[in-house]
């Protein structure tokens, strides 16, 4: 007869969390399928409402964690320019954290699509490169854009939310 010591059966707290996470992953993945609309489900306001406006990022909410808590993404506090958007006839342009960018706007029945994003290629600090990469990814794969007066929200596929303030409106 073989005896097993009690200490051999005990599992450390980090291992228990990992085992719980792995065992619940199939259920979590099934449940997540309905949280964010599929790619064809992108929605935006009519593009005509945005033409001639300029916006500046003032808040970047990260995706909710496992407890449902929303955290703010830390932005560089180095005196550099903020992420910005400017809408003109058929184009979107702005500053993406490190470089200037521009994109083509294609209007459709759901509002508009952002396509053919192009950027300059300036060198910058790694924290700004990370922010720029994530911002451009979110622009390419956003799920919804909503406008409420002087506030514009861009909602990403993983429920990150970018909040922009209107800084300028020109008459075109």
FENQUIDA-V343977 format. One record per pair of residues at least 24 apart in sequence whose C-alpha atoms are under 8 Angstrom apart, sorted by the first residue. I is the first residue (numbers start at 1). GAP is how many residues later the second one is. If there is no record, write none. Layout:
i=I gap=GAP
i=I gap=GAP
This chain:
i=36 gap=107
i=36 gap=121
i=36 gap=122
i=36 gap=123
i=37 gap=106
i=38 gap=105
i=39 gap=102
i=39 gap=104
i=41 gap=102
i=42 gap=68
i=42 gap=100
i=42 gap=101
i=42 gap=102
i=43 gap=67
i=43 gap=68
i=43 gap=69
i=43 gap=100
i=43 gap=101
i=43 gap=102
i=44 gap=66
i=44 gap=67
i=44 gap=68
i=44 gap=100
i=44 gap=101
i=44 gap=102
i=45 gap=65
i=45 gap=66
i=45 gap=67
i=45 gap=100
i=45 gap=101
i=45 gap=102
i=46 gap=65
i=46 gap=66
i=47 gap=60
i=47 gap=64
i=47 gap=65
i=50 gap=37
i=50 gap=38
i=51 gap=36
i=51 gap=37
i=51 gap=38
i=51 gap=121
i=52 gap=34
i=52 gap=35
i=52 gap=36
i=52 gap=37
i=52 gap=117
i=52 gap=118
i=52 gap=119
i=52 gap=120
i=53 gap=33
i=53 gap=34
i=53 gap=35
i=53 gap=113
i=53 gap=114
i=53 gap=115
i=53 gap=116
i=53 gap=117
i=54 gap=30
i=54 gap=31
i=54 gap=32
i=54 gap=33
i=54 gap=112
i=54 gap=113
i=54 gap=114
i=54 gap=115
i=55 gap=29
i=55 gap=30
i=55 gap=31
i=55 gap=97
i=55 gap=109
i=55 gap=110
i=55 gap=111
i=55 gap=112
i=55 gap=113
i=56 gap=26
i=56 gap=27
i=56 gap=28
i=56 gap=29
i=56 gap=108
i=56 gap=109
i=56 gap=110
i=56 gap=111
i=57 gap=25
i=57 gap=26
i=57 gap=27
i=57 gap=105
i=57 gap=106
i=57 gap=107
i=57 gap=108
i=58 gap=104
i=58 gap=105
i=58 gap=106
i=58 gap=107
i=59 gap=103
i=59 gap=104
i=59 gap=105
i=60 gap=100
i=60 gap=101
i=60 gap=102
i=60 gap=103
i=61 gap=99
i=61 gap=100
i=61 gap=101
i=62 gap=97
i=62 gap=98
i=62 gap=99
i=63 gap=95
i=63 gap=96
i=63 gap=97
i=63 gap=98
i=64 gap=95
i=64 gap=96
i=75 gap=56
i=76 gap=51
i=76 gap=52
i=84 gap=80
i=96 gap=36
i=96 gap=39
i=96 gap=40
i=97 gap=31
i=97 gap=32
i=97 gap=34
i=97 gap=35
i=98 gap=24
i=98 gap=25
i=98 gap=26
i=98 gap=30
i=98 gap=31
i=98 gap=34
i=99 gap=33
i=114 gap=25
i=114 gap=26
i=115 gap=25
